[in-house]
Amino acid sequence: MEERFSPRNHQRRGIYLLPNLFTTGALFAGFYAITLAFNQNFEWAAISIFIAMILDGLDGRVARLTHTESAFGGEYDSMADLISFGAAPALMVYIWYLSGMGKIGWVVAFVHTAGAALRLARFNTQIDTADKRYFQGLPSPAAAAILAGFVWFVESHGFAASQTLRSVTLGLTLLTGLLMVSNFRYHSFKNIDFRGRVPFMRAIVVMLAFAAVFINPPLVLFTLFTGYAISGPVLTLKRLSQVRHERKV
């Protein structure tokens, strides 16, 4: 709807350019992943989703560092996330293998997309009240990374299509969609101080982690984000066990 002119809104409100450029880049990478998948270029489609993840991680940090946070930026980021981490990975795996499984294939692909939409909507409504140290449900970028990492790994190693591979793809797509709308708690890592000093050994561990990623990026990234997805149920069950133990005491 076009804004009506009045003396109060004579000075039109603008949007902050810098953080929204990163968000637009993430949106473009997600959209580009879809076009690559339609053209059967699945390896680069998966890589584009990871590029979207990097840009998505930068937009919020840039906004905080430059004090350019806004309600518009938050909503725009959510819309971009739905495309890049909901629709793009779901369409990629559907075109890749799930399309050959009939109705169950597109239904499971839709579960992932719907899970991302519901996850983002819940996050936006709880952003002022939720514990900043944890996420409720698997974050949509991590869910997308599992599917992208799996596709990238299979394509880069030239595995032949098989019923087992289709079943694994189906299971991963369904699992990521359900984990996004679950009540499992995941570490947000927002309490990490990147500007403060860290022990020397921790710096070495980070260096080795980067080296491991460069040795075999698809395998390491897939393993890393799958492990993160598993950490949610483990963390939640551990927390429930502690609460039960405290009640008994």
PLY file of the C-alpha trace (Angstrom):
ply
format ascii 1.0
element vertex 249
property float x
property float y
property float z
element edge 248
property int vertex1
property int vertex2
end_header
0.00 0.00 0.00
1.37 3.40 -0.91
2.15 5.67 2.02
-0.01 8.78 2.22
1.67 12.16 2.50
1.41 14.14 5.72
3.64 16.64 7.51
4.63 13.97 10.02
5.90 11.52 7.46
7.36 14.11 5.11
10.77 12.74 6.00
10.36 9.21 4.77
11.78 6.38 6.75
14.55 4.51 5.00
16.20 1.17 5.55
19.75 0.45 6.59
21.69 -0.51 3.49
24.68 -2.48 4.79
23.05 -5.32 6.78
20.24 -5.67 4.23
22.83 -6.10 1.46
24.03 -9.25 3.23
20.43 -10.43 3.63
19.79 -9.82 -0.07
22.96 -11.76 -0.87
21.73 -14.69 1.22
18.35 -14.54 -0.52
20.03 -14.48 -3.92
22.21 -17.47 -3.02
19.13 -19.45 -1.94
17.24 -18.55 -5.10
20.29 -19.37 -7.21
20.48 -22.78 -5.52
16.95 -23.50 -6.75
17.81 -22.54 -10.33
20.95 -24.70 -10.19
18.91 -27.66 -8.95
16.44 -27.25 -11.82
19.44 -27.39 -14.16
20.69 -30.61 -12.51
23.76 -28.88 -11.03
23.23 -30.24 -7.55
26.76 -29.89 -6.21
26.82 -26.13 -6.80
23.24 -25.86 -5.56
24.39 -27.30 -2.24
27.41 -24.96 -2.16
25.10 -21.98 -2.81
23.07 -22.90 0.28
26.24 -22.83 2.36
27.11 -19.43 0.88
23.64 -18.26 1.94
24.42 -19.50 5.45
27.61 -17.44 5.61
25.86 -14.29 4.42
22.93 -14.91 6.78
25.34 -15.16 9.69
27.00 -11.90 8.73
23.94 -9.68 8.35
22.96 -9.79 12.02
26.51 -9.29 13.24
27.04 -6.36 10.88
23.78 -4.81 12.07
24.83 -5.11 15.72
28.36 -3.84 15.12
27.15 -0.83 13.14
24.08 -0.24 15.34
21.79 -0.56 12.32
19.33 -3.12 13.71
15.71 -2.59 12.71
12.34 -4.34 12.70
12.40 -4.27 8.90
15.77 -6.03 8.86
14.50 -8.74 11.18
11.42 -9.44 9.06
13.40 -9.33 5.83
15.90 -11.77 7.27
13.10 -14.21 8.14
11.66 -14.04 4.63
15.09 -14.66 3.13
15.68 -17.58 5.51
12.44 -19.22 4.41
13.62 -19.20 0.80
17.28 -20.09 1.42
16.86 -22.67 4.19
13.27 -23.84 3.72
12.33 -23.89 0.05
15.80 -24.16 -1.55
17.04 -27.34 0.21
13.61 -28.98 -0.01
13.33 -28.34 -3.76
16.93 -29.39 -4.26
16.49 -32.83 -2.67
13.09 -33.26 -4.33
14.49 -32.69 -7.82
17.60 -34.70 -6.91
16.04 -37.95 -5.66
12.63 -37.52 -4.00
10.77 -36.83 -7.25
11.20 -40.51 -8.13
9.32 -41.60 -5.01
5.89 -40.31 -6.02
3.62 -38.47 -3.61
5.66 -39.33 -0.53
8.61 -37.49 -2.06
6.91 -34.11 -2.45
5.04 -34.50 0.84
8.32 -34.98 2.75
9.90 -32.06 0.87
6.93 -29.94 1.94
7.40 -31.06 5.56
10.88 -29.55 5.52
9.62 -26.28 3.99
6.68 -26.04 6.39
8.96 -26.88 9.32
11.23 -23.98 8.39
8.27 -21.59 8.12
6.86 -22.65 11.49
10.30 -22.53 13.10
10.86 -18.96 11.91
7.38 -17.84 12.96
7.87 -19.30 16.45
11.31 -17.72 16.75
9.94 -14.27 15.84
7.13 -14.48 18.41
9.46 -15.62 21.21
12.46 -13.42 20.44
11.86 -11.09 23.42
11.16 -13.82 25.99
13.32 -16.78 24.98
16.61 -17.70 26.66
19.30 -16.23 24.38
21.66 -19.10 25.16
19.45 -21.68 23.46
17.26 -22.19 20.41
13.97 -24.03 20.63
14.03 -26.47 17.75
16.78 -27.01 15.20
17.69 -23.67 13.52
16.67 -23.61 9.85
20.23 -22.88 8.58
21.52 -25.99 10.37
18.67 -28.09 8.96
19.45 -26.83 5.46
23.16 -27.52 6.00
22.45 -31.19 6.73
20.65 -31.65 3.41
23.13 -29.50 1.48
26.10 -31.29 3.01
24.64 -34.69 2.17
23.90 -33.75 -1.44
27.33 -32.16 -1.84
29.05 -35.25 -0.39
27.18 -37.72 -2.60
27.62 -35.64 -5.76
31.31 -34.92 -5.18
32.09 -38.61 -4.62
30.03 -39.83 -7.56
27.84 -42.35 -5.75
25.38 -44.16 -8.00
21.65 -43.70 -7.45
20.06 -46.47 -5.41
16.98 -47.20 -3.36
19.07 -46.98 -0.19
20.25 -43.50 -1.14
16.68 -42.41 -1.81
15.56 -43.77 1.56
18.37 -41.95 3.39
17.47 -38.71 1.58
13.82 -39.19 2.50
14.68 -39.83 6.15
17.02 -36.83 6.44
14.51 -34.47 4.83
11.70 -35.64 7.11
13.92 -35.56 10.19
15.19 -32.02 9.59
11.64 -30.76 9.07
10.43 -32.32 12.32
13.45 -31.24 14.36
12.84 -27.61 13.39
9.40 -27.67 15.03
10.48 -29.81 17.99
10.94 -28.57 21.55
14.53 -29.77 21.74
16.98 -27.14 22.99
20.06 -26.27 20.95
23.01 -24.13 21.97
22.84 -20.76 20.22
26.55 -19.92 20.87
25.48 -16.28 21.26
27.30 -16.05 24.60
30.70 -16.61 22.96
32.85 -13.50 23.17
34.69 -13.28 19.84
36.45 -10.08 20.88
37.84 -11.37 24.17
40.98 -13.39 24.79
40.86 -17.19 24.55
43.26 -19.91 25.76
46.04 -20.81 23.33
44.84 -24.42 23.02
41.38 -23.25 21.99
42.92 -21.24 19.17
44.77 -24.38 18.02
41.52 -26.38 18.06
39.84 -23.74 15.89
42.78 -23.84 13.48
42.58 -27.65 13.24
38.83 -27.43 12.67
39.37 -25.11 9.70
42.00 -27.47 8.35
39.63 -30.43 8.64
36.92 -28.56 6.74
39.29 -27.82 3.86
40.42 -31.46 3.63
36.92 -32.70 2.80
34.35 -29.86 3.05
31.13 -31.80 2.25
31.87 -34.70 4.62
33.07 -32.51 7.48
30.20 -30.03 7.16
27.60 -32.79 6.92
29.08 -34.56 9.97
29.35 -31.31 11.91
25.75 -30.22 11.40
24.40 -33.74 11.87
26.20 -33.83 15.20
24.64 -30.47 16.08
21.19 -31.85 15.22
21.80 -34.82 17.52
23.00 -32.54 20.32
19.49 -31.11 20.74
17.79 -34.30 21.96
20.88 -35.15 24.04
20.92 -31.72 25.70
17.17 -31.81 26.36
17.22 -35.33 27.83
20.19 -34.38 30.01
18.32 -31.32 31.26
15.20 -33.38 32.04
17.32 -35.90 33.92
18.85 -33.12 36.02
15.41 -31.68 36.83
14.11 -35.09 37.91
17.18 -35.64 40.08
16.74 -32.23 41.76
13.08 -33.00 42.49
14.01 -36.29 44.14
16.61 -34.54 46.28
0 1
1 2
2 3
3 4
4 5
5 6
6 7
7 8
8 9
9 10
10 11
11 12
12 13
13 14
14 15
15 16
16 17
17 18
18 19
19 20
20 21
21 22
22 23
23 24
24 25
25 26
26 27
27 28
28 29
29 30
30 31
31 32
32 33
33 34
34 35
35 36
36 37
37 38
38 39
39 40
40 41
41 42
42 43
43 44
44 45
45 46
46 47
47 48
48 49
49 50
50 51
51 52
52 53
53 54
54 55
55 56
56 57
57 58
58 59
59 60
60 61
61 62
62 63
63 64
64 65
65 66
66 67
67 68
68 69
69 70
70 71
71 72
72 73
73 74
74 75
75 76
76 77
77 78
78 79
79 80
80 81
81 82
82 83
83 84
84 85
85 86
86 87
87 88
88 89
89 90
90 91
91 92
92 93
93 94
94 95
95 96
96 97
97 98
98 99
99 100
100 101
101 102
102 103
103 104
104 105
105 106
106 107
107 108
108 109
109 110
110 111
111 112
112 113
113 114
114 115
115 116
116 117
117 118
118 119
119 120
120 121
121 122
122 123
123 124
124 125
125 126
126 127
127 128
128 129
129 130
130 131
131 132
132 133
133 134
134 135
135 136
136 137
137 138
138 139
139 140
140 141
141 142
142 143
143 144
144 145
145 146
146 147
147 148
148 149
149 150
150 151
151 152
152 153
153 154
154 155
155 156
156 157
157 158
158 159
159 160
160 161
161 162
162 163
163 164
164 165
165 166
166 167
167 168
168 169
169 170
170 171
171 172
172 173
173 174
174 175
175 176
176 177
177 178
178 179
179 180
180 181
181 182
182 183
183 184
184 185
185 186
186 187
187 188
188 189
189 190
190 191
191 192
192 193
193 194
194 195
195 196
196 197
197 198
198 199
199 200
200 201
201 202
202 203
203 204
204 205
205 206
206 207
207 208
208 209
209 210
210 211
211 212
212 213
213 214
214 215
215 216
216 217
217 218
218 219
219 220
220 221
221 222
222 223
223 224
224 225
225 226
226 227
227 228
228 229
229 230
230 231
231 232
232 233
233 234
234 235
235 236
236 237
237 238
238 239
239 240
240 241
241 242
242 243
243 244
244 245
245 246
246 247
247 248
